[in-house]
Structures are given as C-alpha cells and as structure tokens.
C-alpha cells in the first residue's frame, strides 16, 4: 500500500500535468479567440500555480537530498561529512515544509479558498442581547478582514433596537478570504451578563452565521422572468436618515421562494444591484447544499456540516473563554478574538480539516 506521502505526490503530479496542458491550451489562437473559454482556463491555471510551484521546489529538494546523502556515504573527510549532515537536516526540513504547502495547495484548489464571500449574520434566540452579539460578530470579522487587507462592503442591514443587528449581510473580498472564514457557518452561542441585568445573572443567546462564496454571474444564471421585484420606502430609526423615496428593493426568486431585501443605499439601482449579489450567492449556496445532501460522504471530510442550526462555538465572557465544539478547541483570549485576532482559531480549524482529509486519502486505494 502506498504511503500518504506517495499518494499526495501522485495527486500533485497529476495536477502538474494538467497545468502543462493548460499552458498549451491558452496559447492556442482558437482558445484566445473564445473569451469565455480563455478566461476559464487562465483562472484554472492561476488556481493550480501555487501547487505547481511547491511540487517543483519539492522535486528539486529531493534531488539535492539524494546528492548530499551520496556525499555522506562517500565520507571523504570528517569535516565534509559533518557539513553534508548539517545540510541534509536543512533540506529534509525544507522538504517537509514543501510537502505541507502541497497539501494545503491541493485542498485550497479544490475548495476555491481564494473566492470572495458573502456573510450573513442574524440575531437568534435572546432578543436584544442576540442583536448585540450579532454586532460583536460583525465587528470581529470586520477587524479580522482589516488585518488581512481584505475589502468589506455592507450589502444589507437591519439594526437592533438597542444596537447591534437583527440581520447584517456583507461581502469580503481578498486573497484567502473564503479559505479562512468558510468554517464560520453555524450557530454561535454567547454567555455573558447583559448591561441591563441588575442581579448579575448570566444570559445565553445566539446568532447564526452563513458564509457563502460569491459566484460570478455566469455561474448562477437567473432568468428575469423568475424574479418579482418590489420597491418600497426604506425604513429606519427615524430622523434625517429615513429615505423619502421608494429606493428600497425586495427581490423574490419565484422558483425557490428565496427573498432578498436591500435598503441601505439611497439609490434604487444600487439596492437592486446589491440584492442581486446576495440572491445569486443564496441560490449558489442552495445548489451546494442540495449537492452535499446527496453526497453525504463528502460532508464527513468537512469540519462540521455547515448546517446553520449546528452549535459550533461558545463565547463565554465571564471566563474570557471561547470554545469551538467541532474540534474541541479552547482559547482563553476571547477579548483578543473579538478584536479580530482569529489566526490561531482559523489555523486550528484548517489543521483539523486537513488531518481528516489526509486520513481519507490514506484509506483510499
């Protein structure tokens, strides 16, 4: 039976062969003349590039290791042998790093981790406190995105009565955004003493998070005849911020019953544009969910099911503790996490998923 390293190298080699095929295809005048095909092929090439680079560097390191081992076996002098042994340690360490990069590249390419995303956060059970917690999550993701130099755009929001959000929908654009935040789908539970609680009793409330890769228009085709679009006057908490024109937009996708409302912009056109982005993402997410339901085996290699009803994490304020229940991982730095310091948690989730997938590869033929 092949070792996991041999299987990964074989898988990587197939990707390299595909990359070489793509190089030839994008040089073909017929392909260049077909803008859609050319775009798709160059996009596939870009996704494979990190893997190809890691594979080539890994092969070069393997060749150097063979040469150095040969020098050690010859043992011309004690000094040369010692130098060769020191060099071998460095090369073996480098080879391990490159193998890990190949693993990450293989999984990243299959997951589309560099895609832009749309995130929906909704206050769940807990009323006012749930809305405040939804606001905390929005700020946490916003600050994390800022640390990564990703771009954030609010697409739709419904403020809570005392702050936070009943619902907020926003996009995150930047390299690696989906790869890092895709684990956040599910129910997030918070335990803390609300400011309005005079007896010091800890309350438990929750918010749900949905993370959806943002599809391109050609990936999810929406027929105009399948849409019902209503316009209405945007609401708000009063004062000068309430629109006095019918700029808010409600879009209903008739075949699925999905409804999207957007009223953040003063322009009806902008609200419709943002609403269509959210609708397209929700439709793609529904298609993916239906596919995952059929492919139950594929669900087993994910960290959690991605089900919105699944409780994935608890934020305990009195103990300054956050626990991710899917991987039984706990941090005692809740305040730092909410300030956007999510790297340790994200890395733990990525590692757990990689281990499950590697085990699956090892168990395969």
C-alpha beads as a LAMMPS data file, in Angstrom:
LAMMPS data file: protein, C-alpha beads

365 atoms
364 bonds

1 atom types
1 bond types

-500.0 500.0 xlo xhi
-500.0 500.0 ylo yhi
-500.0 500.0 zlo zhi

Masses

1 110.0

Atoms # bond

1 1 1 0.000 0.000 0.000
2 1 1 1.264 3.461 -0.896
3 1 1 2.169 5.835 1.906
4 1 1 0.241 9.091 2.322
5 1 1 3.292 10.971 1.023
6 1 1 3.376 8.864 -2.143
7 1 1 -0.349 9.352 -2.710
8 1 1 -0.074 13.116 -2.271
9 1 1 2.865 13.289 -4.663
10 1 1 0.926 11.255 -7.225
11 1 1 -2.064 13.576 -6.849
12 1 1 0.184 16.633 -7.169
13 1 1 1.877 15.200 -10.260
14 1 1 -1.498 14.840 -11.988
15 1 1 -2.199 18.497 -11.247
16 1 1 1.172 19.456 -12.734
17 1 1 0.347 17.512 -15.900
18 1 1 -2.955 19.377 -16.100
19 1 1 -1.118 22.696 -15.639
20 1 1 1.156 21.894 -18.598
21 1 1 -1.895 21.053 -20.694
22 1 1 -3.422 24.400 -19.760
23 1 1 -0.263 26.240 -20.780
24 1 1 -0.595 24.792 -24.270
25 1 1 -4.319 25.477 -24.469
26 1 1 -4.070 29.181 -23.565
27 1 1 -1.516 29.594 -26.371
28 1 1 -3.954 28.212 -28.929
29 1 1 -5.338 31.030 -31.149
30 1 1 -8.779 29.364 -31.189
31 1 1 -8.919 29.409 -27.383
32 1 1 -7.682 33.007 -27.238
33 1 1 -10.467 33.983 -29.631
34 1 1 -13.057 32.438 -27.272
35 1 1 -13.018 34.913 -24.376
36 1 1 -15.140 32.754 -22.029
37 1 1 -13.029 29.630 -22.548
38 1 1 -9.789 31.603 -22.275
39 1 1 -10.958 33.200 -19.019
40 1 1 -11.951 29.848 -17.511
41 1 1 -8.654 28.206 -18.458
42 1 1 -6.474 31.049 -17.155
43 1 1 -8.493 31.006 -13.943
44 1 1 -7.822 27.268 -13.573
45 1 1 -4.124 27.895 -14.224
46 1 1 -3.978 30.577 -11.545
47 1 1 -5.580 28.196 -9.027
48 1 1 -3.017 25.483 -9.819
49 1 1 0.058 27.747 -9.791
50 1 1 0.844 27.536 -6.011
51 1 1 0.658 23.731 -6.154
52 1 1 2.888 23.539 -9.233
53 1 1 5.480 25.822 -7.640
54 1 1 5.529 23.754 -4.424
55 1 1 5.768 20.489 -6.375
56 1 1 8.734 21.682 -8.453
57 1 1 10.548 23.000 -5.368
58 1 1 9.840 19.677 -3.592
59 1 1 11.341 17.736 -6.510
60 1 1 14.432 19.977 -6.528
61 1 1 14.862 19.434 -2.776
62 1 1 14.556 15.658 -3.298
63 1 1 17.360 15.773 -5.900
64 1 1 19.602 17.761 -3.541
65 1 1 18.894 15.299 -0.723
66 1 1 19.996 12.404 -2.955
67 1 1 23.265 14.221 -3.795
68 1 1 24.011 15.078 -0.158
69 1 1 23.293 11.518 1.013
70 1 1 25.739 10.310 -1.614
71 1 1 28.414 12.653 -0.226
72 1 1 27.810 11.339 3.282
73 1 1 28.114 7.742 2.097
74 1 1 31.429 8.510 0.403
75 1 1 32.742 10.050 3.624
76 1 1 35.797 11.727 2.058
77 1 1 36.615 13.593 5.257
78 1 1 35.116 14.109 8.698
79 1 1 34.637 17.853 8.114
80 1 1 32.891 17.367 4.766
81 1 1 30.684 14.657 6.220
82 1 1 29.640 16.937 9.085
83 1 1 28.833 19.773 6.678
84 1 1 26.836 17.400 4.500
85 1 1 24.885 16.101 7.506
86 1 1 24.032 19.668 8.577
87 1 1 22.912 20.470 5.035
88 1 1 20.825 17.284 4.948
89 1 1 18.922 18.332 8.088
90 1 1 18.053 21.655 6.472
91 1 1 16.990 20.010 3.219
92 1 1 14.782 17.455 4.986
93 1 1 13.135 20.245 6.964
94 1 1 12.628 22.217 3.746
95 1 1 11.126 19.154 2.065
96 1 1 8.638 18.709 4.930
97 1 1 7.595 22.362 4.622
98 1 1 7.091 21.991 0.884
99 1 1 5.036 18.829 1.369
100 1 1 2.763 20.714 3.760
101 1 1 2.443 23.522 1.206
102 1 1 1.489 20.956 -1.428
103 1 1 -1.164 19.523 0.878
104 1 1 -2.586 22.979 1.503
105 1 1 -2.469 23.824 -2.213
106 1 1 -4.263 20.599 -3.171
107 1 1 -7.085 21.265 -0.720
108 1 1 -7.148 25.006 -1.424
109 1 1 -7.531 24.430 -5.144
110 1 1 -10.425 22.025 -4.610
111 1 1 -12.206 24.321 -2.157
112 1 1 -11.739 27.557 -4.104
113 1 1 -10.351 29.236 -0.991
114 1 1 -9.460 32.479 -2.767
115 1 1 -13.022 33.288 -3.721
116 1 1 -14.768 36.366 -2.406
117 1 1 -17.564 35.678 0.046
118 1 1 -20.882 36.943 1.312
119 1 1 -21.567 36.598 5.032
120 1 1 -24.989 36.780 6.667
121 1 1 -25.281 37.232 10.442
122 1 1 -28.657 37.036 12.161
123 1 1 -29.514 37.543 15.802
124 1 1 -31.123 34.354 17.090
125 1 1 -32.618 33.465 20.450
126 1 1 -32.059 36.111 23.088
127 1 1 -33.780 39.202 21.723
128 1 1 -31.853 42.422 22.315
129 1 1 -28.779 40.574 23.571
130 1 1 -28.727 38.399 20.433
131 1 1 -28.739 41.504 18.246
132 1 1 -25.841 42.978 20.236
133 1 1 -23.923 39.728 19.852
134 1 1 -24.587 39.748 16.089
135 1 1 -22.996 43.198 16.102
136 1 1 -19.984 41.815 18.001
137 1 1 -19.521 39.096 15.391
138 1 1 -19.781 41.628 12.561
139 1 1 -17.055 43.763 14.170
140 1 1 -14.895 40.670 14.787
141 1 1 -14.999 39.642 11.124
142 1 1 -14.528 43.254 10.002
143 1 1 -11.411 43.678 12.140
144 1 1 -10.041 40.307 11.012
145 1 1 -10.588 41.347 7.402
146 1 1 -8.822 44.648 8.077
147 1 1 -5.790 42.768 9.439
148 1 1 -5.708 40.735 6.218
149 1 1 -6.161 43.806 3.995
150 1 1 -9.450 42.400 2.639
151 1 1 -12.232 44.691 1.445
152 1 1 -15.591 44.746 3.240
153 1 1 -18.855 46.063 1.824
154 1 1 -22.167 46.071 3.693
155 1 1 -24.916 44.846 1.373
156 1 1 -27.923 44.899 3.676
157 1 1 -28.568 45.513 7.363
158 1 1 -31.391 45.679 9.881
159 1 1 -30.232 47.398 13.104
160 1 1 -31.307 46.118 16.505
161 1 1 -33.490 48.273 18.740
162 1 1 -30.682 48.857 21.253
163 1 1 -27.688 48.400 18.973
164 1 1 -26.135 45.572 17.029
165 1 1 -28.079 43.934 14.217
166 1 1 -31.176 41.857 13.776
167 1 1 -29.524 40.949 10.474
168 1 1 -26.466 42.139 8.538
169 1 1 -25.239 40.933 5.147
170 1 1 -21.806 41.930 3.855
171 1 1 -19.178 40.874 1.337
172 1 1 -15.499 40.184 1.954
173 1 1 -13.088 40.384 -0.990
174 1 1 -9.435 39.379 -0.852
175 1 1 -6.992 36.530 -1.348
176 1 1 -7.728 33.648 1.024
177 1 1 -10.965 35.129 2.394
178 1 1 -13.179 32.091 1.799
179 1 1 -10.416 29.714 2.876
180 1 1 -10.215 31.383 6.281
181 1 1 -13.842 32.259 7.022
182 1 1 -15.676 29.278 5.490
183 1 1 -15.600 27.468 8.844
184 1 1 -17.802 30.138 10.484
185 1 1 -21.171 28.860 9.202
186 1 1 -23.390 27.729 12.048
187 1 1 -24.826 28.861 15.372
188 1 1 -22.607 30.950 17.644
189 1 1 -23.635 30.999 21.322
190 1 1 -22.723 33.725 23.787
191 1 1 -22.815 33.588 27.602
192 1 1 -22.495 36.909 29.432
193 1 1 -24.179 39.297 31.843
194 1 1 -26.197 41.876 29.863
195 1 1 -25.799 45.543 30.812
196 1 1 -29.487 45.633 31.689
197 1 1 -29.151 42.675 34.110
198 1 1 -29.096 44.125 37.655
199 1 1 -28.743 40.813 39.504
200 1 1 -25.588 39.755 37.650
201 1 1 -27.236 36.687 36.139
202 1 1 -25.522 35.216 33.061
203 1 1 -27.737 35.098 29.963
204 1 1 -27.307 32.802 26.986
205 1 1 -28.193 33.973 23.499
206 1 1 -27.169 33.111 19.976
207 1 1 -26.593 34.343 16.446
208 1 1 -26.360 32.381 13.209
209 1 1 -23.700 32.894 10.567
210 1 1 -23.886 31.838 6.912
211 1 1 -20.748 32.030 4.753
212 1 1 -21.269 31.741 1.003
213 1 1 -18.660 32.007 -1.758
214 1 1 -19.782 34.768 -4.097
215 1 1 -20.472 33.290 -7.542
216 1 1 -19.891 35.085 -10.802
217 1 1 -22.904 35.967 -12.931
218 1 1 -22.164 33.202 -15.432
219 1 1 -22.004 30.570 -12.679
220 1 1 -25.569 31.180 -11.498
221 1 1 -27.877 32.264 -14.283
222 1 1 -31.044 33.992 -13.074
223 1 1 -33.815 34.455 -15.603
224 1 1 -35.642 37.824 -15.388
225 1 1 -38.982 36.001 -15.720
226 1 1 -38.204 34.153 -12.464
227 1 1 -37.975 37.386 -10.470
228 1 1 -40.580 39.518 -8.754
229 1 1 -39.153 42.923 -7.814
230 1 1 -40.965 45.272 -5.439
231 1 1 -39.832 48.744 -4.437
232 1 1 -40.808 50.453 -1.205
233 1 1 -39.809 53.295 1.066
234 1 1 -36.828 52.459 3.245
235 1 1 -37.446 52.399 6.977
236 1 1 -35.119 53.264 9.802
237 1 1 -34.928 54.628 13.282
238 1 1 -36.277 57.997 12.188
239 1 1 -34.854 61.424 11.530
240 1 1 -32.896 62.518 8.509
241 1 1 -31.607 59.014 7.740
242 1 1 -35.001 57.744 6.546
243 1 1 -35.379 57.835 2.775
244 1 1 -38.351 59.759 1.411
245 1 1 -38.314 57.960 -1.955
246 1 1 -39.122 54.387 -2.915
247 1 1 -35.478 53.284 -3.059
248 1 1 -35.657 50.053 -1.059
249 1 1 -35.884 46.863 -3.110
250 1 1 -37.342 43.437 -2.393
251 1 1 -36.417 40.662 -4.827
252 1 1 -38.286 37.356 -4.836
253 1 1 -36.941 34.371 -6.764
254 1 1 -40.213 32.685 -7.704
255 1 1 -38.965 29.097 -8.372
256 1 1 -37.272 28.762 -4.960
257 1 1 -39.178 31.333 -2.891
258 1 1 -35.924 33.000 -1.801
259 1 1 -36.463 36.652 -0.824
260 1 1 -33.821 39.364 -0.540
261 1 1 -34.424 42.907 0.697
262 1 1 -31.955 45.765 0.455
263 1 1 -32.455 49.332 1.627
264 1 1 -29.035 50.543 2.762
265 1 1 -28.415 52.709 -0.296
266 1 1 -30.398 55.806 -1.284
267 1 1 -30.330 54.638 -4.903
268 1 1 -32.871 52.056 -6.043
269 1 1 -30.395 50.888 -8.693
270 1 1 -27.641 50.286 -6.114
271 1 1 -30.027 48.456 -3.789
272 1 1 -31.145 46.207 -6.654
273 1 1 -27.527 45.513 -7.634
274 1 1 -26.592 44.556 -4.074
275 1 1 -29.750 42.496 -3.688
276 1 1 -28.934 40.512 -6.834
277 1 1 -25.469 39.728 -5.481
278 1 1 -26.994 38.344 -2.281
279 1 1 -29.662 36.398 -4.191
280 1 1 -27.066 34.875 -6.517
281 1 1 -24.973 33.770 -3.520
282 1 1 -28.010 32.270 -1.765
283 1 1 -29.002 30.356 -4.882
284 1 1 -25.470 29.004 -5.283
285 1 1 -25.473 28.052 -1.599
286 1 1 -28.793 26.218 -2.000
287 1 1 -27.451 24.304 -5.002
288 1 1 -24.345 23.385 -2.996
289 1 1 -26.455 22.304 -0.013
290 1 1 -28.579 20.084 -2.241
291 1 1 -25.410 18.582 -3.704
292 1 1 -23.925 17.951 -0.246
293 1 1 -27.133 16.272 0.886
294 1 1 -26.749 13.799 -1.971
295 1 1 -23.011 13.414 -1.407
296 1 1 -23.118 12.545 2.293
297 1 1 -19.614 11.111 2.220
298 1 1 -18.233 14.492 1.216
299 1 1 -19.808 16.037 4.325
300 1 1 -17.706 13.716 6.500
301 1 1 -14.455 15.368 5.454
302 1 1 -15.642 18.829 6.495
303 1 1 -15.213 20.414 9.914
304 1 1 -18.845 20.243 10.950
305 1 1 -21.711 20.037 8.498
306 1 1 -22.016 23.752 7.842
307 1 1 -25.623 23.492 8.997
308 1 1 -26.829 26.850 10.343
309 1 1 -28.600 25.070 13.212
310 1 1 -25.437 23.341 14.401
311 1 1 -23.932 24.975 17.501
312 1 1 -20.314 25.401 16.519
313 1 1 -18.865 27.753 19.116
314 1 1 -19.479 29.238 22.568
315 1 1 -18.198 32.640 23.679
316 1 1 -18.090 32.768 27.496
317 1 1 -17.412 36.335 28.646
318 1 1 -17.134 35.752 32.437
319 1 1 -14.325 33.226 31.815
320 1 1 -12.796 35.106 28.832
321 1 1 -13.107 31.778 27.001
322 1 1 -14.133 30.677 23.521
323 1 1 -14.643 27.004 22.631
324 1 1 -15.087 25.566 19.158
325 1 1 -17.131 22.410 19.748
326 1 1 -16.358 20.784 16.385
327 1 1 -12.677 20.292 17.172
328 1 1 -12.835 20.642 20.978
329 1 1 -10.519 23.654 20.807
330 1 1 -10.491 26.315 23.547
331 1 1 -8.871 29.735 23.763
332 1 1 -8.722 31.886 26.889
333 1 1 -8.380 35.101 24.925
334 1 1 -11.948 35.981 23.987
335 1 1 -11.309 39.720 24.052
336 1 1 -8.433 39.385 21.557
337 1 1 -10.552 37.194 19.304
338 1 1 -13.333 39.774 19.175
339 1 1 -10.709 42.367 18.224
340 1 1 -10.031 40.349 15.075
341 1 1 -7.162 38.158 16.297
342 1 1 -8.600 34.998 14.707
343 1 1 -5.456 33.396 13.266
344 1 1 -4.925 30.776 15.987
345 1 1 -8.530 29.602 15.765
346 1 1 -8.556 29.584 11.955
347 1 1 -5.267 27.659 11.842
348 1 1 -6.632 25.036 14.264
349 1 1 -9.737 24.555 12.111
350 1 1 -7.671 24.272 8.923
351 1 1 -5.360 21.736 10.556
352 1 1 -8.274 19.625 11.804
353 1 1 -9.878 19.537 8.368
354 1 1 -6.572 18.738 6.675
355 1 1 -5.987 15.796 9.030
356 1 1 -9.427 14.368 8.256
357 1 1 -8.870 14.728 4.516
358 1 1 -5.385 13.242 4.692
359 1 1 -6.773 10.249 6.581
360 1 1 -9.385 9.819 3.856
361 1 1 -6.653 9.875 1.175
362 1 1 -4.631 7.288 3.119
363 1 1 -7.654 4.995 3.435
364 1 1 -8.443 5.224 -0.273
365 1 1 -6.948 2.790 -2.761

Bonds

1 1 1 2
2 1 2 3
3 1 3 4
4 1 4 5
5 1 5 6
6 1 6 7
7 1 7 8
8 1 8 9
9 1 9 10
10 1 10 11
11 1 11 12
12 1 12 13
13 1 13 14
14 1 14 15
15 1 15 16
16 1 16 17
17 1 17 18
18 1 18 19
19 1 19 20
20 1 20 21
21 1 21 22
22 1 22 23
23 1 23 24
24 1 24 25
25 1 25 26
26 1 26 27
27 1 27 28
28 1 28 29
29 1 29 30
30 1 30 31
31 1 31 32
32 1 32 33
33 1 33 34
34 1 34 35
35 1 35 36
36 1 36 37
37 1 37 38
38 1 38 39
39 1 39 40
40 1 40 41
41 1 41 42
42 1 42 43
43 1 43 44
44 1 44 45
45 1 45 46
46 1 46 47
47 1 47 48
48 1 48 49
49 1 49 50
50 1 50 51
51 1 51 52
52 1 52 53
53 1 53 54
54 1 54 55
55 1 55 56
56 1 56 57
57 1 57 58
58 1 58 59
59 1 59 60
60 1 60 61
61 1 61 62
62 1 62 63
63 1 63 64
64 1 64 65
65 1 65 66
66 1 66 67
67 1 67 68
68 1 68 69
69 1 69 70
70 1 70 71
71 1 71 72
72 1 72 73
73 1 73 74
74 1 74 75
75 1 75 76
76 1 76 77
77 1 77 78
78 1 78 79
79 1 79 80
80 1 80 81
81 1 81 82
82 1 82 83
83 1 83 84
84 1 84 85
85 1 85 86
86 1 86 87
87 1 87 88
88 1 88 89
89 1 89 90
90 1 90 91
91 1 91 92
92 1 92 93
93 1 93 94
94 1 94 95
95 1 95 96
96 1 96 97
97 1 97 98
98 1 98 99
99 1 99 100
100 1 100 101
101 1 101 102
102 1 102 103
103 1 103 104
104 1 104 105
105 1 105 106
106 1 106 107
107 1 107 108
108 1 108 109
109 1 109 110
110 1 110 111
111 1 111 112
112 1 112 113
113 1 113 114
114 1 114 115
115 1 115 116
116 1 116 117
117 1 117 118
118 1 118 119
119 1 119 120
120 1 120 121
121 1 121 122
122 1 122 123
123 1 123 124
124 1 124 125
125 1 125 126
126 1 126 127
127 1 127 128
128 1 128 129
129 1 129 130
130 1 130 131
131 1 131 132
132 1 132 133
133 1 133 134
134 1 134 135
135 1 135 136
136 1 136 137
137 1 137 138
138 1 138 139
139 1 139 140
140 1 140 141
141 1 141 142
142 1 142 143
143 1 143 144
144 1 144 145
145 1 145 146
146 1 146 147
147 1 147 148
148 1 148 149
149 1 149 150
150 1 150 151
151 1 151 152
152 1 152 153
153 1 153 154
154 1 154 155
155 1 155 156
156 1 156 157
157 1 157 158
158 1 158 159
159 1 159 160
160 1 160 161
161 1 161 162
162 1 162 163
163 1 163 164
164 1 164 165
165 1 165 166
166 1 166 167
167 1 167 168
168 1 168 169
169 1 169 170
170 1 170 171
171 1 171 172
172 1 172 173
173 1 173 174
174 1 174 175
175 1 175 176
176 1 176 177
177 1 177 178
178 1 178 179
179 1 179 180
180 1 180 181
181 1 181 182
182 1 182 183
183 1 183 184
184 1 184 185
185 1 185 186
186 1 186 187
187 1 187 188
188 1 188 189
189 1 189 190
190 1 190 191
191 1 191 192
192 1 192 193
193 1 193 194
194 1 194 195
195 1 195 196
196 1 196 197
197 1 197 198
198 1 198 199
199 1 199 200
200 1 200 201
201 1 201 202
202 1 202 203
203 1 203 204
204 1 204 205
205 1 205 206
206 1 206 207
207 1 207 208
208 1 208 209
209 1 209 210
210 1 210 211
211 1 211 212
212 1 212 213
213 1 213 214
214 1 214 215
215 1 215 216
216 1 216 217
217 1 217 218
218 1 218 219
219 1 219 220
220 1 220 221
221 1 221 222
222 1 222 223
223 1 223 224
224 1 224 225
225 1 225 226
226 1 226 227
227 1 227 228
228 1 228 229
229 1 229 230
230 1 230 231
231 1 231 232
232 1 232 233
233 1 233 234
234 1 234 235
235 1 235 236
236 1 236 237
237 1 237 238
238 1 238 239
239 1 239 240
240 1 240 241
241 1 241 242
242 1 242 243
243 1 243 244
244 1 244 245
245 1 245 246
246 1 246 247
247 1 247 248
248 1 248 249
249 1 249 250
250 1 250 251
251 1 251 252
252 1 252 253
253 1 253 254
254 1 254 255
255 1 255 256
256 1 256 257
257 1 257 258
258 1 258 259
259 1 259 260
260 1 260 261
261 1 261 262
262 1 262 263
263 1 263 264
264 1 264 265
265 1 265 266
266 1 266 267
267 1 267 268
268 1 268 269
269 1 269 270
270 1 270 271
271 1 271 272
272 1 272 273
273 1 273 274
274 1 274 275
275 1 275 276
276 1 276 277
277 1 277 278
278 1 278 279
279 1 279 280
280 1 280 281
281 1 281 282
282 1 282 283
283 1 283 284
284 1 284 285
285 1 285 286
286 1 286 287
287 1 287 288
288 1 288 289
289 1 289 290
290 1 290 291
291 1 291 292
292 1 292 293
293 1 293 294
294 1 294 295
295 1 295 296
296 1 296 297
297 1 297 298
298 1 298 299
299 1 299 300
300 1 300 301
301 1 301 302
302 1 302 303
303 1 303 304
304 1 304 305
305 1 305 306
306 1 306 307
307 1 307 308
308 1 308 309
309 1 309 310
310 1 310 311
311 1 311 312
312 1 312 313
313 1 313 314
314 1 314 315
315 1 315 316
316 1 316 317
317 1 317 318
318 1 318 319
319 1 319 320
320 1 320 321
321 1 321 322
322 1 322 323
323 1 323 324
324 1 324 325
325 1 325 326
326 1 326 327
327 1 327 328
328 1 328 329
329 1 329 330
330 1 330 331
331 1 331 332
332 1 332 333
333 1 333 334
334 1 334 335
335 1 335 336
336 1 336 337
337 1 337 338
338 1 338 339
339 1 339 340
340 1 340 341
341 1 341 342
342 1 342 343
343 1 343 344
344 1 344 345
345 1 345 346
346 1 346 347
347 1 347 348
348 1 348 349
349 1 349 350
350 1 350 351
351 1 351 352
352 1 352 353
353 1 353 354
354 1 354 355
355 1 355 356
356 1 356 357
357 1 357 358
358 1 358 359
359 1 359 360
360 1 360 361
361 1 361 362
362 1 362 363
363 1 363 364
364 1 364 365
